[in-house]
Amino acid sequence: MKYKLAVLLAALFCAGGVMAPKTAEAIRLNIEIGDRPYYTHGPWYWNDGVRWYWIPGHWGWRYHRHAWIPGHYAPR
């Protein structure tokens, strides 16, 4: 029994030594939530005396299910 435990610990020690350089490398994971501003004029602009504002995308209820509504310009 002690022999099996010693072999198991030696195997774990060797595996840990092999894995040590890999664990030192950082893994980066970026998760973005929301809509990026894909506007071309900026957050707002003037057109024929009307100020148009960027409305970001959002989830809405369309056709009896949730759907992504992309961002767009609209007057206020």
C-alpha positions as CSV (number, residue, x, y, z in Angstrom):
1,M,0.0,0.0,0.0
2,K,2.8,2.4,0.9
3,Y,4.5,1.5,-2.4
4,K,1.5,2.5,-4.4
5,L,1.1,5.7,-2.5
6,A,4.8,6.6,-3.0
7,V,4.5,5.8,-6.8
8,L,1.3,8.0,-7.0
9,L,3.0,10.9,-5.2
10,A,6.1,10.6,-7.4
11,A,3.9,10.6,-10.5
12,L,2.0,13.7,-9.3
13,F,5.3,15.4,-8.4
14,C,6.7,14.7,-11.9
15,A,3.5,15.8,-13.6
16,G,3.5,19.0,-11.5
17,G,7.1,19.7,-12.6
18,V,6.1,19.3,-16.2
19,M,3.0,21.5,-15.9
20,A,4.7,24.2,-13.9
21,P,6.0,26.3,-16.9
22,K,2.5,26.2,-18.5
23,T,0.8,27.4,-15.4
24,A,3.0,30.5,-15.3
25,E,1.6,31.7,-18.6
26,A,-1.4,33.9,-18.2
27,I,-4.7,33.1,-20.0
28,R,-6.8,36.2,-20.9
29,L,-10.5,35.9,-21.6
30,N,-12.5,39.0,-22.5
31,I,-16.3,39.0,-22.4
32,E,-18.0,42.1,-23.8
33,I,-21.6,42.8,-22.9
34,G,-23.6,45.4,-24.8
35,D,-23.5,47.0,-28.2
36,R,-20.4,48.6,-29.6
37,P,-21.0,52.0,-31.0
38,Y,-20.9,51.3,-34.7
39,Y,-21.9,54.8,-35.5
40,T,-20.3,56.7,-38.4
41,H,-21.1,60.3,-37.3
42,G,-20.4,60.0,-33.5
43,P,-22.9,59.8,-30.7
44,W,-25.0,62.5,-32.4
45,Y,-25.0,64.8,-35.4
46,W,-27.1,67.5,-37.1
47,N,-29.0,66.9,-40.3
48,D,-31.4,69.6,-41.7
49,G,-31.9,71.2,-38.3
50,V,-32.7,67.9,-36.6
51,R,-30.3,66.4,-34.0
52,W,-29.9,62.7,-34.5
53,Y,-28.8,60.5,-31.6
54,W,-27.2,57.1,-31.6
55,I,-29.5,54.5,-29.9
56,P,-27.5,51.4,-28.9
57,G,-28.6,47.9,-29.7
58,H,-30.7,46.0,-27.2
59,W,-32.7,42.8,-26.9
60,G,-36.4,43.2,-27.7
61,W,-39.5,41.1,-28.2
62,R,-40.1,40.6,-32.0
63,Y,-42.1,37.9,-33.8
64,H,-43.0,36.1,-30.5
65,R,-39.3,35.6,-29.5
66,H,-36.4,37.6,-28.2
67,A,-34.3,39.2,-31.0
68,W,-31.3,41.5,-31.1
69,I,-32.2,45.0,-32.3
70,P,-29.1,46.7,-33.7
71,G,-28.1,50.2,-32.9
72,H,-29.4,53.0,-35.1
73,Y,-29.7,56.8,-35.3
74,A,-33.0,58.4,-34.4
75,P,-34.2,62.0,-33.8
76,R,-35.2,63.2,-30.4
